Amino acid sequence: MGMSVPQCLGQLHIRKGVVGLATGAGFIYLLYKAIKAGIKCQPPLCTTSPICIARLAIERERHGRDSGELRRLLNSLEYKQDEYAKSMILHSITRCVYLLEAEASACTTDDIALVGSMLDDKDNSVKIQALNTLKAFSGIRKFRLKVQEHSIKVLELIASIWDSELHIAGLRLLNNLPLPDYVHPQLRRVMPALMEILQSDYILAQVQAIRLLSYLAQKNDLLYDILNCQVHANFLNLFQSTQPGSLLFEVLVFAERLSEGRNSPHYRAVKWHYNEQSLHEALFGDESRLADRLLALVIHPEEEVQIQACKVIVSLQCSQDVGVRPSVCQPSRSYFNSGE
């Protein structure tokens, strides 16, 4: 039987008097011996835990050997486990996929399907860990299409469950994948949910949502759905200089892509109609104060925010030049013309 760390420490016979004398390098050496002895005295049963399996696998990979631990973790996922055990196993699988490249590449599409089936688990923590594992596998080229098959399910989870951690995990996965055209109908249905996440007060989820929306804004068949999506009356608060720089930059990229999209000949060929509370009216409508917010950001402390704000201003000027809603920047049009 193995001994616990306290038992191992006891065998070192470190008594009070000795510790008192063991100063400087001597004390550090004794401490090192104690820790080393404690590690050596761990019972063999610890190797059955997911964390230990991952740690051992990394050590073996470092020495050029296929540990087989990733396969063991995946196999254990097939057996009936409680929610906590499933979460821990998935977490360890994620670590192994990132750290054990050879073993991860040797996995199969059946393994991806197994992990994907965890998205149907009743426990949100299991869903979140499954999303993280799928994102890890999506970094391996041969699995990208298989992971992509779960895109619709991921969108459903994001739209139906209001959980910031789940939103972050799901959106990170989607942002790591090329989304095929057959997903577009589902994207239209979840657009209001994405806009709500963007207008929430959880920065990490907001950043991931705006990145996905910026990507979708470049799709001709989704641009109108985004622009006509209903937003809160205070939507332009996202452009306030008090917002974190990381969020401000992404919001400005989004605004630039929307402006460019509506300037395109393909989009201008149709006369579009927007509801009064739409994103289009908030950003480009006659009553919009976007231009004033942009001018304030030109002197933002972060250079990338300054540059991106200038890019949006230039894009809005192009809108006027091509005759798209010349009243877009009317409230602050004199500022643009003054050269400030």
N, C-alpha and C positions, 0 to 999 in steps of 0.2 A: 504494500500500500504506500502511496505517496504521502508526504507530509505537507502541512500547510506552511505558509510563509512564516507565521509566528513560531511554529515548531522548529523550522530550519534556523531561524534567528537564535532560538534558544540553544541549539547545538553549537553555536559559535562561542558560547560562554562569555558573552560580552556583559560584564558586570559593571555596576555603577562606577566603581573605582577605575576600571580600565577605560571606560568611556571618558571619564574626567581627564585621564592622561593622554588620550588619543586625540591630540589636537592637530590642526594643519593637515599635512599630507597623510599622516597616519590615520586620522579619523576618516578622511575621504576614502582611503584604501579599505578600511574596515566596512564602511558603508557600501562600497562596491562589492565586497565579498558577500555581504548580507543579501544584497539585491540579487547577485548572481546565484547564490545558494537558494534563494526563494524561487527563482525561475526554474532552477534544476529540480526543485522538489515538488513542482506542480504535478498533481495526479494525472495519469494518462487519459482519464476520462475527459479532460478539457479539450482534447483534440476532436471531440464530436460536436463541439459548438461551432456555429457558422463563423464566428469571428476568428477562432483558432484555425479553422480550416483555411480561411482566406490568408491568415498570416503564414501558415505553413506552406501554402501554395506559392506565395510570393517568394519565400526563401528558396524553394526548390527551383522555381523559374530562374532565380538569380544564378543558380548553379547549373543552368542549362538542362534541367530535367523536366519532363512533363509530369506534373504532380498528379493529374487526374482529379484534383479537388473541385474544379469547376463542374466537371461531369458529375461528381458525387453530389454537389449542391443541387444541380438541376434534377438529378434522380430523386433526391429527397423531397423536392417540391411536388412530385407526383403523388406522394403519400398524403393521407389525410393529416392535416396540421391545424393547430389553432391559429387565430389571427396574428398573435404576437410572433409565433414561430415562422409563419409565412413571411411576415414583414422582415424579420431578421435574415431569413434565407435569401430573399430578394435583394436586400441591402448588400449581403456578402457577394451575391452573384454580380451585382453592379460593380463592386470593387474589383472583382476578379476580371471582369470583361475589360475594364480600363487598364489593369496592371499586368494581366497575363495574355499578351497579344496572341501567342501561338495557340494556346488552349481555346481562347475565344473564337479564333478563326476556324477551329476544328468543330465548332458547334454546327447544328443543323437547323433547317427551317422549322422542323418539329419543335425544337427548343424555343424558337421565337413564338410559335403558336401557343406553347405551354405558358410562357410568360404572359402573352396577350390574354389568355383565358383568365388570368388573375384580375383583369379589369372588371370582371363581372362579380368579384367578391363583394360581400355586403359591407365590409369594413373599409373605410376611406384610407386608412393608413396602408393597407395592402394595395389598394389602387394606386396610391402615390408612389410606393416603392416599385410597383410594376411599370409605371410610367418612366421612372428613373432608369430602370433596367432596359426598357425598350430604347430609350435615348442612347444608352451606352452601346447597345447592339447596332443602332443606326449609324454609328461611326465606322462600321465595317461595311465596305462597299457591297459585298455579296448579299448582305441582309437588308439593305435599304428598301428594296421593293416589298419584301415580306413585312417589315415594320410598317411600311406605308399603308398596308392593307387595314391597319387598325386606326387610320386617321378619322374615319367617320365616328367610330366608337369614342375616340378621344374628344372629338368635338361635342358629342352628346353629353359626356361627363362634364365638360367645362360649362355647358349651357344649363345643365340640370342640377348641379351641386354647387352651392355657394360656399366654397372653402378655398381660402387664399393659397394654401400650400398645394392643393390639387391643381388650382389654376396655374400656378408657377410651373409645376412639373409637366402638366399637359401642354402648356404653351411653349415651354422650352423644347419639348419633343417635336411639336409641329414646326417650330422655327428652325429645326435641324433637318427638316425633310422638304423635298420638292412636292408640292401638293398637286396631284393630277386633276384634270378637268372634271372627272366624275365626282369629285368631292365638292365642286362649286355649289350645287343645289343645297347641300347641308351647310355650307359656309353662309349662304344667304339666310338660312333659318337661324343661325347662331349669331348673326351680325349684331343684333341688339344686346346680346349677352356680352360680346366682346367690347362693345361701346360702354356698357355698364362697368366692366372691369377697368377699362381705361379711366373712367371717372370716379373710381373708388379711391381710397386713401392708403392703399398698400403699394408702395413704390415698386417693389420687385415684380408684382403682378402687372402693374401698369406698364412698366417697361416692356415686358414680354408681350402684352396685348398690343401695344403700339407698334412693335416690330412686326408682328403678324399682319396688322392692318396696313402697314406701309408696304409690305410685300404684296398684299392683295390689291392695293390701290394701283398696281401696275398691270392688273388684269383688266382688259377692256370690258369684259362681260360682268365684272363685279364693281366697277367704278361708280356707277349710278347707285347701286344698292348701298354703298358706303356713304356717298354724299347725301342720300335721302334718309339715312338712318337718324332717328330722333335722338337728340342730346339734351342735357340739362341747360337751363338758362344761363348758368355760370360756366359754361364749357371753356370760355376763354381764360378762366383762372389757371388752366394748364400752361398758359404762356406767361404767367407772372414770373418775375425775376427771382422771387423767393422759392420757387420750385427747385428741387435738386438738379444740378447740371446734367446728370445722366438722363433724367426724364425730359428736361427741356430740349436737349439735343434731339432725342428721338421724336418728340412732338413736332419739332421744326422740320425734320426730315419728312415726316408724314404730311405736313402742310405743303411742303414743296412738291411732293409727288402728286398730291391731289390737284394742286395748281397746274402742274405740267400736264396731268391727264385731261383736265377739262379744256386745256388749250389745244389739244391734239385735233387734227382734222377729223379723225374718226368720231370723236365725241361731239365736236361742234356741228357735225352733219345732222344732228337730231336736236329738236327743240324739247328740252327736258323741263319737267315741272317738279318742284320740290315743296314739301310741307313746311309750314312756318317754323317748326321747331327742329328743322333738319340741320345736319352738320354743315351742309352747303350754305345755309343762311347764316349760321353762326360764324363761318369763316369768310364767306365771299358775298353775303347779302348786302343790300343797301344800308342796313343799320349796323353792320359789323364794325367793331372797333379793333379788328385784328391789326391794322396798320399801325395804330398807336402802340400796341403791345410789342410789335416788331421793332419799332424805333427805340423803345426802352431797352430792348435786348441787344442792340448794337453796341452798347457800352457795358455789357455784362462782363463780370470778372473773368469768365472762362472763354478762352479764345475760340474754341470750337463752336460754342454757342453764338458768339458774335458773327463768325463766318457763316454759319447756317442761317442765322436771321437775315443776313444780307442776301443770301441766295433766295430766300423766300420773297424778299422785297423785289429783287430782280424779276422773279417769276411772275409776281403780281403786276409789275410794269408791262411784262410781255402780254399779260391778259388784256390790258388796256390797248396795247398796240394792235392786237389781232381782233379787237372789237368784241371781246367776251365780257359782257356785263361791265361796261366802263365805270359804273358806279361802285364797283367793288371796294375801292379804296377812297371813295369820295370824302369821308370824314377827315382824312389826313393826306389828301392828295397833294396839298401845297407843300407838305414836308418832303415828299419824294422829289418834287420839282425844284425845291430850293437847294438841293445838293447836300443837305445835311446827312 
